[in-house]
Amino acid sequence: MPRMAERRPRAYQVTEPPRTYRVVHTEGGTAVELGCVDGPPAYFASLDPFVGALLRRGAAGDVLLVDAATDAVVMRRRVAPFGARVGESFRRRDG
């Protein structure tokens, strides 16, 4: 009769305390704070709502995720508007 593998408990990872990050938009030497993100670890998808809002406005530049405690830039995403103007909708190609 085959012997089943022993089940061993896993060592749990030590989680970091929640951090606060500031979201900053920089363009042409000016910096504007867009908001803050509390709790989750730094991840590029945390900036998606802010990048989407800037694209809808037609803005360009960089969106920075800055650690509020150390002022270190944790993440940077470049924002470049599409070829359409603000307010235009996407048109389907015929053919």
N, C-alpha and C positions, 0 to 999 in steps of 0.2 A: 504494500500500500504506500503510495507516495506521501511524503511528508510535506505539510504546508509550510510556507515561509512564516517566520516569526514577524509579528507586527511590533515595530519599535516606535515609540513616540518621537516626533520631530522636535528639534530644538527650535523654539520660536525666535523670529528675528526681533531684535530690539528696534522699536520704531522711534523715529525722531519726534520731538515735540512739534506741534503744529506751528508753521511759520506764516508770516504775513509778507506778501509781495506787493509792490506797487507796479502798476502798468503805466508806462510813459511812452508818449509818441514824440519822436524827434524828427524834425524836418528843417533843413537849411539853417542849422545852428540854434533853433528854438526847441524847447522841450515843454510839453504839456502833459500833466498827469491826467490819465483817463479814468483811473479807478484803482481798486485793490482786490487782491485775491487772497482769501484766508484759508488756511488749513491744508489743502492738498499739497503734495510734493510738486516741485517744479516740473512741468510737462508742457511740451509745445502746444498741445491742444487747449491749454488754459488761455491762450491768447486768441483763439478763434473768434469769440464774440466781438472782441475789440478790433481785430483785423477786418471782420465783416462790416462793422459799422464804418470804419475808415474807407473801405472800398466803396460803400454805398455813397459816401460823401465825395468820392473822387480824390481823396488825399493820397499822398505818397510819403515815403520816408521809412523809418524804422520804428518797430514797436518793441520796447524793452521790458523784460520782467526783472525787476530790481528787488533784491532782498531788503526789506524795510529796516532790519536790524543792522546790517553791515553796509548798506548802499552799494553792494556788489551787483554787477549785471550778471544775472543767472542765465538769461536767454535773450536772443535777439532774432526778430523776424523782419524781413524786408517787405514793405508794402508798395506795390506798383499797380496803379489802376489799369483796368482793361482798356481796350481801344474805344469803347463806347463812352459817350458823355453821360453825365449824371442825369438820371430820369429816363434815359432810353431803355427800352426793353430789348431782349434778344430777339432777333428775327430768324425765322426758319429759312434755310436755303431751298430754293426751288430747283429740282432737277437732280 
